[in-house]
Amino acid sequence: MKWVGNYWAAICTPQKPAHVLRGHALFILARITVITGFFLAIMAMFGAVPSWKGLLAWPAAVLTGMAFTLPIMAYAITLSADVALSNLFRFVMTPLFLFSGTFFPWQQLPHWAYPLAYATPLWHGTELCRSLTLGTATWGSSAVHVAYLATLAVVGLLVGQITYRRRLYV
């Protein structure tokens, strides 16, 4: 918002801050959908999707992306300097990768770290997509993962409406 000024140009039209938020979120949703679709297609070409349930990993990956996008959008609009984004990546995103089980099995973590892994949205997205692509997904665990990610996305959208309104109405 500060460096490019796109939001200020949009807000000078009859749009409201909630419209700007939703429009930008829809743009990011479209990008995530295309990127994850290509990734899933390449996985399938290499035989990494042995089950038909693997097709459900596409919307699961999109939901995981939105569970990250919307809260970060709600936070980023409040910033006046980009240093806080560096801190976000250093102190939030990096530990998410460490505790999510994306790169190595989370069961190798010490037992005291298990609750940290369960609390991260990336763990839920990773477990959901992995179980769907491998065909080992159950309705119960998948519902828990989807509910967690959807709740995070909805909360991010609601908080984003507040922070966008505060920042864009001067």
N, C-alpha and C positions, 0 to 999 in steps of 0.2 A: 504494500500500500504506500509506503513512504517513498520508495525509490522510483517506482515506475509511474504511479499515479493513476492506474486504471480504475481503482475504486472511486476516486474522486470524480473522474469523468462520468462514471456510471451513476453516481449519486446526484449529479447535476441534472439528470433526466428525471422523469416521474417515478423512477424505481425507488423502492424503499431498501434499507439495509438488509432486510430478510430476503428480498429478491436477489440482491447481489450475492449473498451467502449461498442461497440455493442454486443460483446460476453457476457460480464457481464450483460448487460441490457436484453439480451435474456434469460439468466439464471434466472434473477429475474422475468421476464415476465412469464416464465414457472411456477415458484413457486407461483406467484400471481394467475395465472390461475387455478392451482390445488387447492389451498387453498380456493379461492372464489367459485369454483365449489362445493367443499364439503360443504361449508357454505350454499350455495343456496339449495343444496340437503337436508340438514338437515332442513332448513326453510320450504321447500316443504313438508317434512315428517310430520311436525307439523302443516301444514295447513296455513302457513304464506304467501303463494304465491297464492292468489285466482284467478289470471288472467294469461293468456298465455303470457302477456307482461312481466311477471316476469322472463321469460327466458332471456329477453334482459338485465336484471339487471346483469347478469354474465359478458358480455363484458363491461358494464358500470362500474362495480366494477374493472375490470382489467384496464380499461382506467384511472380510478381515481388513482389506484395504480401506474401506470406509470407516471401520472402527478406529483406525488410526487417523485418517484424514480429518474427520469432523472435529474431534477434540483438539487436534493440532491447529486447525484453522481457527477455532475459537480462542486458542491461546495466542497464536501468532498475530492476530489483529490487535491485540493489546500492547504489543511491543513497540518501542520507539527506536530501539537499536538492535542490530542483528547479532550482537554478542550472546544474547539469551538463547538464540537458536543453536549456536555452537554448544552451549551448555546443555541444551535439551538433547542434542545428539550424543554428547560425551557422557552425560550422567543418567540419561533415561534410555535412549535407544540402544546403546552398546550393552548395558546390562540386560535389556530385553532379549537380545540375541544370545547372550550367555545362558540365560535361564529358560529359553523357550524350547530347547531340543531341536532346533533347526539344523545345527551343524554337527552336533554330537548328542547321544542319548541323554535326556535329562535325568535318567535313573542313575547316571554316574555322578551326579551332584551329591554333596553331603546331605544327609536326611534333613538337617535344619533348613536347607534351601528348597525343599519340595513345596512348602506353602508359597514361597516367592515365585516359583515356576507356575503354580496354579493360578496365581493372581495376575499374571501377565496376559494381555490379549494375544500376543504372538504365540504363546503356548497353545491357547485355545484354537487359533487359526491353523497352526502347524498340525496339531493332533487331529483336527477335523479334516483337513485336506489330505493328510497322510492316510488316515483310516478310509476315506472315501476312495482314494486312488488305488489302495491295496485291496479294497473290497471287504475290509474287516469292520466297517462302521456298524454300530448298533443305533437304533432309534433313540434310546435313552441318552447315551453319551453325546450323540450328535445334537439332540435337542438342547442339552445343557450348553454345549459350545455355541450353538447358534443364538440361544437366548443371551448369553454373556456378550457376544460380539454385537448383537442387535441393540442391546441395552446401552452399550458403550457408544454406539453410533448415534442413537436417539438422544442420549444425554449430551453428546458433543454438538448435535444440531440445536438442541434447546439452549445450551449455554452459548453457542455461537450466535444465535439470534439476539441474545442479550448483549454480548460483547461487540457485535457488529453495530448494533443500534447505538451503544455508548460511544463507539469510536467514530462512526460515520455521521452522526448528528452533532454538528458543532454549533 
